[in-house]
């Protein structure tokens, strides 16, 4: 429900919300990617709890920096937003239809 409302607002008021959307996209993409890399390479089952918090704070800091860069360079931010949208649609199509093609 929330995503439907946000999608409708973006549809009709897209230019007004472009910079916040680019910023949120930059923070989300960069933070997720940094946490994915750090948790799969450095963090193991026996690591200390504080290391997880350091990874989280560092990932959010890098994400905030990338979000600012996406606002500064809007073409790069729009490209990243389109990549994220295409990836999401690809996952949706695969999980809805294509997963049965293997069996």
N, C-alpha and C positions, 0 to 999 in steps of 0.2 A: 504494500500500500504506500509506504513511504517513497519507494523508488518511482512509483507511478506519479505521485505528486511532484517529485523533483523533476522527473522527465517532462511533464507538462509545463512546468515553470521554465525549464531550459528551452523547450520548444518555442514558447511565445516570447520569452524575455532573455534570449540567449546572449545578446550583446552586452546586456547589463551584468550578467552573471559569468562572463567569460573569464575574467581574471580570478575570481574565487574558485571556479571550477578547475582552471589550470593549476592553481596553487594546491588544491586538495589532491588533484591527480598526481602532481609531482611528489607530494609528501607520501601519499599512499604507495605509489610505485617504487620509489627509491627506498622507503623504509622496509617494505616487504622484501625487495630484492636483497638489501643489505642483511636483514635478519635471516633470510634463507641461506645466503652464503655463509654467514658467521655460524649459524647453528648447525649447518651440515658439515662444516670444516673444523671449527674450533671446539664447539661445545659437545661434550660427550655425556653419558649418563652419570658419571661421577664428578662432574665439575661443580664448583662452588656456586651458591645461589647468587652471590654478588656479581659473578661474571655474566650471568643472564641479564641482570639489571644494567650493567655497563653496555652490553650489546644493544639492549633496547634503547637506552639514552643516546648512544652513538648513532644508531640507525635513525632515530627521530631527528637528531641534529643534522645529519646528512640529508634526510628527507626535507627538512625545512629549507636547507640551502638549495636543493634541487627545485623545490616549489618556487622559491624566489627567482631562480634562473628561468623557469617556465613562464613566469610573469614577464620577466625582462625580455626574453626571446620567445614571443608568442607563437611563431611558426614551429619552433621545436616542441613547444608545449602542445600545440594542436596535433602535431605528428604523434607524440606520445599518447595523447588522448585517443586518437584514431587507432593506434596499435592496441591499446587496452580494450577498446570497444570491439575490434576485430577478434581479438583473443577470446573475449567473453562470448561473442556470437558463435565462434568456432566450438567452444566448450559446450554451449547450449545445443548446437546441432549434433555434435558427437554424442552427448548424453541422451538426447531425445531419439535419435534415429540410428546413427552409424555404429553404435556399440554392438548391435545385433548382427552386423555384417561379418564379424569374426566367427560367429557360431553357426 
